[in-house]
């Protein structure tokens, strides 16, 4: 990982307007990396960009709903056109919906799975082929949750999506190993942390 997080290298961070995404953006900025910040919430995204740009860091920002493949492809093309293949991709955007499973609407299921699972899939499809072509050290981190290892009541869509994120990350790591390319994969499984996911319905 250390050889990836170097000055001048490119990082793409989804869910970059707050929580883990913004915290990581600040840390990578200290390493003088180029930052492509993605978030669905325009005001938080613009504030993050303004903060980091004011400190002299190289930043681009795109308002992206990661559940939409066309939006992800368009934002990825912008990153590739300006900076080339990224060295670090942090698939961090996430949402949550609560309630009893049999009372959870289909639209809530689609929303949670769309962001938490297909958001990762869309980023993989947009970036991994270019990472393979670049043949340079790179790393992908997907945010799951302790909820991807253990379950509880009242959050069926969330737990289901996070189990999927863990499995998807493991499958991606194994697939990439078959290529022999220097691309690593990690999955982040935090417990209860003070982020804005509890109010993700605002979006």
N, C-alpha and C positions, 0 to 999 in steps of 0.2 A: 504493500500500500504506500509506503514512504516514497517509492520512486514515481508514483502517480501524482501525489500531492506536492507538486513542485511549482515554483514561481514560473509564470508564463504559461502553465498548463490550463486547460479548459475544463470547467465544471458546469454541468447542467443540474439544476435543483428544482424539482417540482414541489408545490406547496411552500414556496420560498417566502411568502409574505408574513409568516408568523411561525411560532413553535419551533420544531426541530429544523425546518428548512431555513428559517432566518438565522437561527443560532449557528448552523453549519456554514451558511453564507458568510457570516462575520468571521468565523474561524478560518475559512479558506481565503478570505480577503487578507487576513494577516499573513498568509503564505504567498501573497501576491499572485494568486491565480485569477484567470479571467472567468467571470461569472455570468452564466445565462440563467436568469431567474424567471421561473414560470409560476403563475398562480391564477386562479379563477377570479380572485377578488382584486379588482383594479386599484382601489385606494391603498390597500395594504402593500400591494406589489410596487406601486409608485413610491410609497414611503420608504420601502426597503431599498429600492434603487437610488433614491435621493440620498439616503443615509450613507450608502457605500460609495456612491460617486463623489460626494462631498469630501470623503476621506482620500480621494485620489485613485480609487480602484476602477478597473476596467469592467464595466457592467452593461449587459443588455437585458431588457425585460420584455416578456411577452405574456399577455393575458391569455391563458390556455385552460380549457376544460379538457383534462386529460382523458376523459371518457370518450371523447370524440376523436376518432383516428385522423380525420382530415385536419383538425386543429393541431394535433401533435405533429403530423408530418410537415405542416406549414412552418411551425416554430422550429422544428429540427432543421429544415432546409435553410432557415435564416442563420442558425448557429453554424452549420456546415459551410455556408457561403462566406461568412465573415471570419471564422476562426478554424475551420476544418473539423476533423473528428474530435470529439471530446475525450478527455482522459478519465473523467470521473462523472458518473451519472447517478444521481440520488433520486430514486423514485419514491417520493415522500408524501405526495398529496393523499389525503385520506378523509373520509367522512364516516359518520355513524348515525344509525337510526335505532331507536329502542322500541320496546313493546313485546307483547306475546307474539310468537311466530304466527299463529293462526289469525291474529288481528293485524298483522303487518301487511300493508298494501303492496301490490305487485310493483307499483312505481317506486316505493321505498327500496324494495329488493333490487330493482334495476339501477337505481341511483347509487346505492352502496357498492354493488358489484361492479358497476360501470367505472367508478373512480378507483376503488381499492384493488380491483383485479385487472380489469381491462385497461386501466391507466398504466399499469406496469407492462401489460402485453403491448400496448400501443407504442410505448417508449422503446421496448425491445425491438419491435419491428422497424422503428424509425432509425435506431442507432446501431444495433449490433452488426448489421451488414457493413456499415461504414467503419466500425471498430475493427472488424476482421480485415477489411481492405487496408486500413492504416497500418496494421501489424505493429502496433506500438503498445507498451504497457498501459492497461486501462483497468478500471474497476467499476462495477455496478453494485449499488446498495439499494435494496428494496425494504421499505418500512413495513413491517408486519406489526406484531403486538404479542404480549404474553397471551392475548386472546386468540392467537394462532396456535397455541400449545395447550391451553385449558379453556373450558367454556363456563358459562353461567347462564342465569335466566335473564330474560328481557332484552337481549341483544343478538338474536339469532342471525340477522343479516351481517352484522359486524363480525361476529365470531367466524361465521362461515367464510366471509371474504378474507379474513386474516389467516385462517387455515390454508386457504387457497394460495395466498401470497407466500406462505412458507414453502408449500409444495412446489409452486412455480419457481421460486428462487433455487431450490435444490435441483429441479430438473434443468434449469438454465445453466447452473454450474456444471452439471454432468455433461450436458450437450457441448458446452464450450471446451471442456477438457478434451473432447474427441477431436477438436480442431488443432490442438497443440499451440494455440495462440496465447499470448500473455495477458489474458483477460480474466480477472477474478470476479467472484460474486459473493456478496455477503447479504444477510438478512438481519434487520434490526428488530429486536423483540422487546420493546420497553414495557414496563408496567405502568401504573398510574402516574402520569406526568401532567403538569399544568400547561396544557396547550389549548388552542381554540377548537379542538375537535368536538368538544361538548356543545358548541354552538354552531356546528357546521351547517345546520339547517338554514342559517342566514343566507347561504348561497343557493 
